[in-house]
Amino acid sequence: VQLQASGGGLVQAGGSLRLSCTASGSIFSINAMGWYRQAPGKQRELVARITRDGSTNYADSAKGRFTISRDNAKNTGYLQMNSLKSEDTAVYYCNADISTITRLGTYWGQGTLVTVSS
């Protein structure tokens, strides 16, 4: 099983980006999916998380600006980020709780860099 994150880049403050995270491999089902971020010198923190049935939770810093969603048919999760601020600059990681035929595990993508210029 692999998670592939994409969509990061350089954007001006106030701009938008959409991150994608696609799972591939021998997947039976994907339970919760989430986005985390790690800024230089800081710990990795939760940004947003979504369950299989669409229930969501957000970090306070993301509420009102970011939207997490998923397409179960495509094994893909998304993070729409609007009104970006310089403090959103970080490497963004997706993760997912995935069941294969033999095991349930938590998997991480490789990270995608988001840089917000002020």
Order of alpha helices (4+ residues) and beta strands (2+ residues): beta-beta-beta-beta-beta-beta-beta-beta-beta-beta-beta
